[in-house]
């Protein structure tokens, strides 16, 4: 009974993480559409009247949103590069142990990335760093990178739990 209750909580957590990653991916898709609209508007503006001031800044920041918010859903879909040539041939328990090791390492790396993004964003706030043409502040987009990495950490955490289960149950 206790074990079943725990697996229900894990399944609920996994569903929540998948839902968050899907919404995150939708934001990424909207950013791609916004990039296209800004680029088209800039091209048409050049032909008709004048270009949009700061287009490069807008498109650059939209691309940050695209990448940051697509990370988690890509991980849910197993879209990131992984080499399983040897690991899939090993016993299930060994696969779980290797999965635990790689997930803990990945989680550690992305926690450090999040932490350093927060430190960097705070520095950007203090120094009032902005883009040269549109005068947009950098820090919100650094926070967006941190948020996207946090969503990725949730996916990695689900994978870690699955790997632990595989390592224990074999």
N, C-alpha and C positions, 0 to 999 in steps of 0.2 A: 504494500500500500504506500509506504513512504517513498519507495523508489519510483512508483508510478506518478506520485505527486510531484517529485522532482523533475521527471521527464516532461510532465505537462508544463511546468514553469519554464523549462528550457525551450520547449516547442513554442510557447507563447512569446518568449524573448526573441527567438529566431524569427517569428512572424513579424514582430515589431521592427526588428532590424531590417528585414526585407522590405517592409512598408516604408521605412525611413529612406532606405537606399533608392527605392523606386521614385519617391517624391523628390529626392535629391537629383536623380537623373532627369526628372521632368524640368527642374530648374535649369539644369545643364542644357537641355534641348531648347528651352525658351531663350537662353543666352546665345545659342547658335543662331536662332531666328533673329534675335536682336542684332547680332553682328552682321547678318546678311542685310537687314533693313537699313542699318546705319551706313553700310558700304554702298548699297544701291542709292540711298538718299544722297550720299556724298557725290556719287558719280552723276546723278541727275542734276544735283545742285550745281556742279561744275559746268554742265552743258547749258543750263537755263539761266542761272544767276550767279551764285558763288558757292563754294564748297562749305561743308560743315566744319566749323572751327574745332580742332581737337579730335578729329575722326580716329587718328592713330591711337590716341589715348583710350577712347571708348572701346575700340575693337580689341586693344590689348587687355583691358580690364575684363571685357566679356570673355575673352579666351581664358583668363584666370578662373572665372566662374565655371566655364565649360569643363575644364580639367578637374578642378577641385570637387565639383559636385558630381562628376561622373565616376570618380574613383571607387566609391562604395558599391555602386550597382555593377560596375565592371567586375569587382571581386565576387559579388554574389553570383554572377553569371560565369565565373571562372574564366574571365577574359584576359587576365594577366598571364604573362609568360611563366610557365613552370615546366620543369623537366622531370617527368615521372618514369622515364625509361627503365630504371632499375628498381625504384621504390615500389611500383605496382607488382613486381614479382616477388617481393618479400612477404613474409607472414603478416597477417592482419595486425597483430600486436606490435610488431616492429614498425609497420607503417604508422600506427598511432603514435608511437614514441618519436619517430622522426617528425611527424606532423606537429606534435607538442613542441619539440625543439624549434622548428622553423616558425611556428606561430608565436611562440614566446619571443623569439628574436625579432620577428616582424613587428609585434606589438611594442617591444622596447624601442625599436628604431622610430616608429611613428609617434610614440609618446614624446620622444626627444624632438622630433620635427614640430609637433604641436607646441611644446614648451618654447622652442627657439622662435617659432612664429609669433608667439605671444610677446616674447622679449623684444623681437624686432619691431612688431607693431607698436609697442609702447615707446620705443625709441623714435619711431616715425611720428608719433603724436607729439612727443616732447620737442622734436626738431622741426615740426610743422612741414614735413616733406610733401610736396605736391608735384604733379606733372607739369611739364614746361609749357604746354599749349593750353590745355583745358583747365589747368590749376585744380585738378582733382586730387584729394588726399590719397596717399598710398595705403594708409593703415586699415581701412575697411576691407580691402582686398587681401591683405595679409591675414586678417581674421577669418576671411572666407576660406583661405587655404587651410588654416587651422581647423575650421569646422568640417571641411571636406575630409581631412585626415582623421578627425574624431569619428566621423561616420565610418570611415574605413576601419578604424580600430574596433568599432562595434562588430563589424563583419568578421574581422580576425578573431575577436573574442568568441564568437559563435563557432568558428572553425576550431579554435583551441578546445572548447568544450567537447566538440565532436571527436577530436583527436584523443582527448583524455578518455572519453568513453570507449573508443576503439582500443586504446592502450590497456585499459583495465579489463574490458570484457574479452578482448582478443578476437 
